[in-house]
Amino acid sequence: MEKTPNFDENKPVIPADQAATGPKSGERPDQGALPTNDHYDPQGKPDADKRVFPAPDNVSAKNKNPILAQPPEEFTGLTLGKPATVAAGVTAVLKSMEFSWGEAGVGRGTHALLKLNQKDGFDCSSCAWPDPDDHRSVAEFCENGAKATASDADTRRADPDFFAKHSLVALSHMTDRDLNNAGRLTHPMVLRPGDTHYRQISWPDAFQLVADELNALKSPDEALFYTSGKVPNEPAFLYQLFVRQFGTNNLPDCSNMCHESSGSALSPTLGLGKGSVTLNDIHDAEVIIIMGQNPGTNHPRMLSALQIAKRKGAKIIAVNPLHEAGLSYFKNPQDYMNPIKALGTLFGNGTPISDLYLQVNINGDMAVLRGIMKHLLAAEEAAPGTVVDHDFIKEYTTTYDEFVETMRNTSWDDIEAMSGLTRAQLKEAADIIGPKQKIITCWAMGLTQQKNGVMSIQEIVNLHLLKGAIGKPGAGTCPVRGHSNVQGDRTMGIWERPHDEFLDALKKEFNFEPPREHGWDTVEAIKAMYEGKTGVFISLGGNFLSASPDTEFVAEALRKQSLTAFISTKLNRGHLVTGRTSLILPCFTHLDIDMQKLGHQFTSCENSMGVVSMNKGILRPLEGEMLSEVAIISGIAISTLGDRTTADWVGFTENYDTIRDAIDRVIPGFEKFNEKIRQPGGFYLPNGPRERNFTTENGKANFTVTDMVMHDIAPDQLVLMTIRSHDQFNTTIYDYNDRYRGVYNERRVIFMNAKDMADRGIQDRQLVNITSHFEGQTRKLEKFIAIPYNIPLGNTAAYYPEANPLVPVASVAYISNTPTSKFVVITVEPVTELVATGHGIGEHVAVTA
């Protein structure tokens, strides 16, 4: 393999690499004739392993293992401010510039931002919120997109000299922010048995090392191949092809830990495990319900769409335990460029977002929806034909009568107890929804990572079926994906339980027999590693250690591997907790120019609303030996498979059009892929529910009848959910601040209701220890700072990955097997060591525990 090629601006351009003139965008999208490939069918999914594994000793782990799996406990100096009530505004603009220019430089950073999310530019590597079909502004990005782009464009280098100066022990004592700020990975590195430092290795030797380890396994099923949602379609397709030609379906991915619950709920009810709306539908909705989602931090560009809807008269209902700035008011930075709106935006309060804010108990959303629907059914009985869409129900749905009986049999006492809300509060929501038909419900991991996540989303579907609010403009379901191509990776076949139809298409295209036995998802893969059933773990992007639950359990599982290999752009904690041998294989980012033998290559991503668009790098890569993800996967495949492979890996690397041609023939919805991807703005994948074509087993949209599962919480116990800070995207920590919640320069905090603190003798900013409780087991973390916050009684929140060690690996959502990071039963006790002051950690004080 060659070193990173120098970009030649005078190099002849390949005609096929040019964007074709496509149809006028902005219209209702063409859905295509065939159903899209959908990998969210829960039918046949075996029950999760119900065994409860030993609980790790989180507190003493740092003494047993000098290489820290958890972030260091040292405080960075807490300062508290008043929580914000307005999202974005001037501060967001200034922060965007600060990050962009600080890490990438003024010229390089500005050039990157001006091409970010443009039709002739590159796709943001953070969230999967869609871009407008038609006009796009000059600055088509948000603050967190600017942070992600600045991080990708970083000119600092984590090169061989850097690794020579820093042992794994020393690196593990750095904060996650400082690991990311070490800079771009530039050379392949190896850690051999007994080494204390990563050392440089050549690409051919790295590929051969992976091949030797894989081919030495007794069975291909002893290898695990993890995928991050940041990976574009083309390398994702090649990755699953290589893995299946190697002989296994062990393809755990980040979907298993985020929106698996969405797919598990949507596929059997609507026939497609994806959302049914477009961005224009958001603009035209009459009612938008936002559940378990914090768009101001996690999907900031969504606020622009909500603003458009509000200005058209939409009502927004927010359902969330915490009051979030992005669900309160929004100042659109784009308005500063409009002379008419600029002054009002600068000096006013911004656009009000939520008309009704329901502070639900963690894991109580299912009860909220039940209560709303009970009110709607009562209103329909009082005025028949005015609330429920009986024509839609009769033509398109099943099991309506059973659903109605279940609603009637659900008691208001249970609804109020589980939701933490009153019957009157839920009637306010029902009164907003009742007379409207254009209704959209949006949700994210605040629902999917609940114990009742799948059932909560099924109740969302029930609500939409009750109202006929699906399959028409301005109405439908909207699971908001958290990473740029997490939805596309699943479409490309990154999935541990492939359909026979997909495998048959792979067999026909590449003339080999794919494995048919299902593989392990993320949770089951962790258990398999821990039990010594696997020997090789390969990660295509991501930070598996810090994204997973039960951090010390996962660390022990990784240490039992013979080889761990990480295809990455930047250093993270996951690279430090390794198997006996470990590799770091540096790859390009979305914004790096990818020059191969046949010219400047591009990839593609699928956003939250099923639009597949081009991603074409625009910055010269840093000097070094980074390769594209396509080249790395192909190099591993060639070395590992030898003459066993039937794929043209060299051809794939030289010209990515050949990959898209194969995708065209294998995956429904991608017909004429190379032609459609060159249309400005990309193309929509087929979406049955959007057209009221419900491709379930019975051809109908199905009401779901489930019991409302209640969970007993002891009087001294609380419920914890893990959350992101504002200066964070997934496991990547850009800084220590959470501006919207008023927390600065610190991450080891726990947000608590003031009465819960008083009942436990906990003072404002006092240090506490946290213990989680699961099936008789306990997991403990020490030295978190308690902060009183506007959160319902009995509920708490803390940042991940710091709080991940409290989440038991065996605690998963019903049906989807997703870790329950939004439902952790805990106790909190004060300690007598230290109390935080307004400027950091204060002096020793005598506080009675």
Backbone hydrogen bonds, N-H to C=O, Kabsch-Sander energy under -0.5 kcal/mol:
donor,donor_aa,acceptor,acceptor_aa,energy
4,T,624,G,-0.9
9,E,7,F,-0.7
11,K,8,D,-1.6
17,D,14,I,-2.1
18,Q,15,P,-1.8
22,G,20,A,-0.6
37,N,668,P,-1.2
45,K,42,P,-2.2
53,F,51,R,-0.7
58,N,56,P,-1.3
61,A,57,D,-1.0
63,N,60,S,-1.3
64,K,60,S,-1.6
65,N,61,A,-2.5
68,L,66,P,-0.9
79,T,744,Y,-2.0
81,G,742,G,-3.2
84,A,740,Y,-2.3
87,A,325,A,-0.5
87,A,329,Y,-2.7
89,G,331,K,-2.0
93,V,89,G,-1.4
94,L,90,V,-2.5
95,K,91,T,-2.7
96,S,92,A,-2.1
97,M,93,V,-2.1
98,E,94,L,-2.6
99,F,95,K,-2.4
100,S,96,S,-2.4
101,W,97,M,-2.9
102,G,98,E,-1.8
103,E,99,F,-1.9
104,A,100,S,-2.0
105,G,101,W,-1.0
109,G,105,G,-2.5
110,T,106,V,-2.4
111,H,107,G,-2.2
112,A,108,R,-1.9
113,L,109,G,-2.2
114,L,110,T,-2.2
115,K,111,H,-0.8
115,K,112,A,-0.8
116,L,112,A,-0.7
116,L,113,L,-0.7
117,N,122,F,-2.9
118,Q,115,K,-1.5
121,G,118,Q,-1.8
122,F,115,K,-1.4
128,A,481,R,-1.0
140,E,138,V,-0.7
141,F,139,A,-1.4
146,A,142,C,-2.2
147,K,143,E,-1.9
148,A,144,N,-2.4
149,T,145,G,-2.4
150,A,146,A,-2.5
151,S,147,K,-2.4
152,D,148,A,-2.2
153,A,149,T,-2.3
154,D,151,S,-0.9
155,T,103,E,-2.0
158,A,184,R,-2.9
159,D,157,R,-1.1
162,F,159,D,-0.6
163,F,159,D,-1.9
164,A,160,P,-2.0
165,K,161,D,-1.3
165,K,162,F,-0.5
166,H,162,F,-0.9
168,L,196,T,-2.5
171,L,167,S,-2.7
172,S,168,L,-2.3
173,H,169,V,-0.9
173,H,170,A,-0.7
174,M,171,L,-1.6
179,L,175,T,-2.0
180,N,176,D,-2.0
181,N,177,R,-2.1
182,A,179,L,-1.1
183,G,180,N,-1.3
184,R,156,R,-2.5
185,L,569,T,-2.6
186,T,158,A,-1.0
189,M,584,I,-2.3
190,V,199,R,-3.6
191,L,582,S,-2.9
192,R,190,V,-0.5
195,D,192,R,-2.6
199,R,190,V,-2.9
201,I,188,P,-2.1
206,A,202,S,-2.3
207,F,203,W,-2.8
208,Q,204,P,-2.2
209,L,205,D,-2.2
210,V,206,A,-2.1
211,A,207,F,-2.4
212,D,208,Q,-2.9
213,E,209,L,-2.1
214,L,210,V,-2.6
215,N,211,A,-2.8
216,A,212,D,-1.0
217,L,214,L,-1.3
222,E,219,S,-2.0
223,A,220,P,-1.6
224,L,536,V,-2.4
225,F,250,N,-1.8
226,Y,224,L,-0.5
226,Y,538,I,-2.8
227,T,252,P,-1.0
228,S,540,L,-2.4
231,V,228,S,-1.4
233,N,604,S,-3.0
236,A,232,P,-1.7
237,F,233,N,-2.8
238,L,234,E,-2.0
239,Y,235,P,-2.5
240,Q,236,A,-2.3
241,L,237,F,-1.9
242,F,238,L,-2.9
243,V,239,Y,-2.6
244,R,240,Q,-2.3
245,Q,241,L,-2.4
246,F,242,F,-2.3
247,G,243,V,-1.4
248,T,243,V,-1.7
251,L,249,N,-2.1
254,C,227,T,-1.7
256,N,253,D,-1.3
257,M,254,C,-1.3
258,C,254,C,-0.6
258,C,255,S,-1.0
260,E,255,S,-1.4
261,S,258,C,-0.6
263,G,259,H,-1.9
264,S,260,E,-2.5
265,A,261,S,-1.5
266,L,262,S,-2.8
267,S,263,G,-2.2
269,T,265,A,-0.6
270,L,266,L,-3.3
271,G,266,L,-1.1
271,G,267,S,-1.3
272,L,266,L,-0.7
276,S,477,T,-2.3
277,V,477,T,-1.0
282,I,278,T,-1.4
283,H,279,L,-1.6
284,D,280,N,-1.5
285,A,281,D,-0.8
285,A,282,I,-0.9
286,E,438,K,-2.3
287,V,438,K,-2.1
288,I,315,K,-2.5
289,I,440,I,-2.9
290,I,288,I,-0.5
290,I,317,I,-2.9
291,M,289,I,-0.6
291,M,442,C,-2.9
292,G,319,V,-2.0
297,T,294,N,-1.2
298,N,294,N,-2.6
299,H,295,P,-1.1
302,M,299,H,-2.1
303,L,300,P,-1.6
304,S,301,R,-0.8
305,A,301,R,-0.9
306,L,302,M,-2.3
307,Q,303,L,-2.3
308,I,304,S,-1.9
309,A,305,A,-2.2
310,K,306,L,-2.8
311,R,307,Q,-2.4
312,K,308,I,-1.0
312,K,309,A,-0.5
313,G,310,K,-1.8
314,A,309,A,-2.6
315,K,286,E,-2.7
317,I,288,I,-2.5
318,A,316,I,-0.5
318,A,356,L,-2.9
319,V,290,I,-3.0
320,N,318,A,-0.5
320,N,358,L,-1.9
323,H,790,N,-0.9
324,E,322,L,-0.7
327,L,324,E,-1.4
328,S,325,A,-1.9
329,Y,85,T,-0.9
329,Y,325,A,-1.5
330,F,351,T,-1.8
331,K,87,A,-2.4
332,N,330,F,-0.6
335,D,332,N,-1.8
336,Y,333,P,-1.2
337,M,334,Q,-1.4
338,N,335,D,-1.5
341,K,338,N,-0.5
342,A,338,N,-2.5
343,L,339,P,-0.6
345,T,341,K,-2.4
346,L,342,A,-2.6
347,F,343,L,-2.6
348,G,344,G,-1.9
351,T,330,F,-3.1
353,I,328,S,-3.3
354,S,327,L,-0.9
355,D,316,I,-2.9
356,L,316,I,-1.5
358,L,318,A,-3.3
358,L,356,L,-0.6
359,Q,357,Y,-0.7
360,V,358,L,-1.5
361,N,419,S,-2.5
364,G,361,N,-2.3
367,A,364,G,-0.5
368,V,364,G,-1.5
369,L,365,D,-2.3
370,R,366,M,-2.0
371,G,367,A,-2.6
372,I,368,V,-2.3
373,M,369,L,-2.5
374,K,370,R,-2.3
375,H,371,G,-2.0
376,L,372,I,-2.2
377,L,373,M,-2.5
378,A,374,K,-2.0
379,A,375,H,-2.5
380,E,376,L,-2.2
381,E,377,L,-2.1
382,A,378,A,-1.8
383,A,379,A,-1.9
386,T,383,A,-1.6
389,D,466,L,-2.1
390,H,388,V,-1.4
393,I,389,D,-2.1
394,K,390,H,-2.6
395,E,391,D,-2.1
396,Y,392,F,-2.8
397,T,393,I,-1.7
398,T,701,A,-1.4
403,F,399,T,-1.7
404,V,400,Y,-2.5
405,E,401,D,-2.2
406,T,402,E,-2.1
407,M,403,F,-2.3
408,R,404,V,-2.4
409,N,405,E,-1.8
410,T,406,T,-0.7
410,T,407,M,-0.9
411,S,409,N,-0.5
415,I,411,S,-2.0
416,E,412,W,-2.8
417,A,413,D,-2.4
418,M,414,D,-2.6
419,S,415,I,-2.4
420,G,416,E,-2.1
426,L,422,T,-2.0
427,K,423,R,-1.5
428,E,424,A,-1.5
429,A,425,Q,-1.3
430,A,426,L,-2.2
431,D,427,K,-2.7
432,I,428,E,-1.3
433,I,429,A,-2.1
434,G,430,A,-3.2
436,K,433,I,-2.0
439,I,437,Q,-1.5
440,I,287,V,-2.4
441,T,476,G,-1.5
442,C,289,I,-3.4
442,C,440,I,-0.5
443,W,478,C,-1.5
444,A,291,M,-0.9
446,G,292,G,-2.3
447,L,444,A,-2.1
448,T,444,A,-1.7
449,Q,445,M,-1.8
450,Q,447,L,-1.8
453,G,450,Q,-1.1
456,S,452,N,-2.6
457,I,453,G,-2.0
458,Q,454,V,-2.1
459,E,455,M,-1.9
460,I,456,S,-1.4
461,V,457,I,-2.1
462,N,458,Q,-2.4
463,L,459,E,-2.3
464,H,460,I,-2.1
465,L,461,V,-2.6
466,L,462,N,-2.6
467,K,463,L,-1.6
468,G,464,H,-0.7
468,G,465,L,-0.6
469,A,464,H,-2.5
470,I,468,G,-1.2
472,K,475,A,-0.5
475,A,472,K,-1.5
476,G,439,I,-2.4
478,C,441,T,-2.2
480,V,443,W,-2.9
480,V,478,C,-0.5
481,R,479,P,-0.8
484,S,126,S,-1.6
485,N,229,G,-2.8
486,V,483,H,-1.2
488,G,606,E,-0.7
489,D,485,N,-2.6
490,R,486,V,-1.1
491,T,487,Q,-1.8
492,M,488,G,-2.2
493,G,490,R,-1.5
494,I,489,D,-2.4
495,W,493,G,-1.5
503,L,499,H,-2.1
504,D,500,D,-3.0
505,A,501,E,-1.8
506,L,502,F,-2.2
507,K,503,L,-2.6
508,K,504,D,-2.3
509,E,505,A,-2.3
510,F,506,L,-2.7
511,N,507,K,-1.7
519,G,249,N,-0.5
519,G,496,E,-3.2
525,A,521,D,-2.5
526,I,522,T,-2.1
527,K,523,V,-1.8
528,A,524,E,-2.2
529,M,525,A,-2.5
530,Y,526,I,-2.4
531,E,527,K,-2.1
532,G,529,M,-1.6
533,K,528,A,-2.6
534,T,528,A,-0.5
535,G,222,E,-3.3
536,V,222,E,-1.5
537,F,563,L,-2.5
538,I,224,L,-2.6
539,S,565,A,-2.9
540,L,226,Y,-2.7
540,L,538,I,-0.5
541,G,539,S,-1.1
541,G,567,I,-2.0
547,A,543,N,-2.0
548,S,544,F,-1.5
550,D,804,N,-1.5
550,D,807,V,-1.1
553,F,550,D,-0.9
554,V,550,D,-2.2
555,A,551,T,-2.5
556,E,552,E,-2.0
557,A,553,F,-1.8
558,L,554,V,-2.5
559,R,555,A,-2.2
560,K,556,E,-0.7
560,K,557,A,-0.7
561,Q,558,L,-1.8
562,S,535,G,-1.9
563,L,535,G,-2.0
564,T,581,T,-2.0
565,A,537,F,-2.2
566,F,583,L,-2.4
567,I,539,S,-3.0
568,S,566,F,-0.8
568,S,585,L,-1.6
571,L,183,G,-0.7
575,H,572,N,-1.9
576,L,573,R,-1.8
577,V,573,R,-0.9
578,T,576,L,-0.8
580,R,561,Q,-2.3
581,T,562,S,-1.6
582,S,191,L,-2.3
583,L,564,T,-2.1
584,I,189,M,-2.3
585,L,566,F,-3.1
587,C,568,S,-2.3
588,F,627,L,-1.2
592,D,589,T,-1.0
593,I,619,L,-2.9
594,D,601,Q,-0.5
595,M,593,I,-0.8
596,Q,594,D,-0.6
596,Q,599,G,-2.5
598,L,654,E,-1.5
599,G,596,Q,-2.2
601,Q,594,D,-3.2
601,Q,599,G,-0.5
603,T,615,N,-2.5
605,C,613,S,-1.9
607,N,611,V,-2.2
608,S,128,A,-2.9
610,G,607,N,-1.8
612,V,610,G,-0.5
612,V,683,F,-3.1
613,S,605,C,-2.2
613,S,611,V,-0.6
615,N,603,T,-3.0
616,K,121,G,-2.1
617,G,615,N,-0.5
618,I,591,L,-1.5
619,L,591,L,-2.8
625,E,186,T,-3.2
627,L,586,P,-1.8
632,I,628,S,-2.2
633,I,629,E,-2.6
634,S,630,V,-2.4
635,G,631,A,-2.4
636,I,632,I,-2.3
637,A,633,I,-2.5
638,I,634,S,-2.8
639,S,635,G,-2.0
640,T,636,I,-2.5
641,L,637,A,-3.0
642,G,637,A,-0.6
642,G,638,I,-1.5
644,R,641,L,-2.7
645,T,642,G,-1.1
649,W,647,A,-1.4
652,F,648,D,-2.3
653,T,649,W,-1.8
654,E,650,V,-2.1
655,N,651,G,-1.7
658,T,655,N,-1.6
660,R,656,Y,-2.0
661,D,657,D,-2.2
662,A,658,T,-1.5
663,I,659,I,-2.4
664,D,660,R,-2.5
665,R,661,D,-1.3
666,V,662,A,-1.3
666,V,663,I,-0.5
667,I,663,I,-2.9
670,F,667,I,-1.6
673,F,670,F,-1.2
675,E,672,K,-0.5
676,K,672,K,-2.9
677,I,673,F,-2.7
678,R,675,E,-0.7
679,Q,676,K,-1.6
682,G,679,Q,-2.9
683,F,612,V,-2.1
685,L,610,G,-2.8
691,E,687,N,-0.6
691,E,688,G,-2.1
692,R,689,P,-1.3
693,N,688,G,-2.6
694,F,692,R,-0.7
695,T,693,N,-1.0
696,T,694,F,-1.3
699,G,696,T,-0.9
701,A,396,Y,-3.0
702,N,269,T,-2.2
703,F,398,T,-1.8
703,F,701,A,-0.6
706,T,704,T,-0.6
709,V,707,D,-1.2
717,Q,714,A,-2.0
718,L,826,I,-3.0
719,V,794,G,-2.2
720,L,824,V,-3.3
721,M,796,T,-1.3
722,T,821,S,-2.3
723,I,798,A,-2.1
727,D,737,N,-1.6
728,Q,725,S,-0.7
728,Q,726,H,-0.5
729,F,732,T,-2.5
732,T,729,F,-2.5
733,I,731,T,-0.6
734,Y,727,D,-2.0
734,Y,732,T,-0.7
735,D,727,D,-1.6
738,D,743,V,-3.7
741,R,738,D,-1.2
742,G,738,D,-0.6
742,G,739,R,-1.2
743,V,738,D,-1.8
744,Y,79,T,-2.4
744,Y,742,G,-0.5
746,E,736,Y,-1.8
749,V,747,R,-2.1
750,I,785,I,-2.5
751,F,797,A,-3.0
752,M,787,I,-2.6
753,N,795,N,-0.6
757,M,753,N,-2.0
758,A,754,A,-2.4
759,D,755,K,-2.8
760,R,756,D,-0.9
760,R,757,M,-0.7
761,G,758,A,-1.5
762,I,757,M,-3.0
763,Q,761,G,-0.5
765,R,786,A,-2.3
766,Q,763,Q,-1.8
767,L,834,L,-1.6
768,V,784,F,-2.8
769,N,829,E,-2.7
770,I,781,L,-2.7
771,T,827,T,-2.6
772,S,779,R,-3.1
773,H,825,V,-2.8
774,F,777,Q,-2.1
777,Q,774,F,-2.5
779,R,772,S,-1.5
781,L,770,I,-2.8
784,F,768,V,-2.4
785,I,748,R,-2.6
786,A,766,Q,-2.8
786,A,784,F,-0.6
787,I,750,I,-2.6
789,Y,752,M,-2.9
791,I,789,Y,-1.8
795,N,792,P,-1.9
796,T,719,V,-2.5
797,A,751,F,-1.5
798,A,721,M,-1.8
799,Y,749,V,-0.6
800,Y,723,I,-1.9
803,A,799,Y,-2.0
804,N,801,P,-1.2
806,L,803,A,-2.0
807,V,804,N,-2.1
811,S,808,P,-1.5
812,V,810,A,-1.0
813,A,818,T,-2.8
814,Y,451,K,-2.0
816,S,814,Y,-2.0
817,N,813,A,-1.6
820,T,811,S,-2.1
821,S,819,P,-1.7
822,K,449,Q,-2.0
823,F,820,T,-1.7
824,V,720,L,-2.0
826,I,718,L,-2.9
827,T,771,T,-2.3
829,E,769,N,-2.3
831,V,767,L,-2.1
835,V,843,E,-0.5
836,A,765,R,-4.0
837,T,840,G,-2.9
840,G,837,T,-1.1
842,G,835,V,-2.3
842,G,840,G,-0.5
845,V,833,E,-0.7
847,V,845,V,-1.0
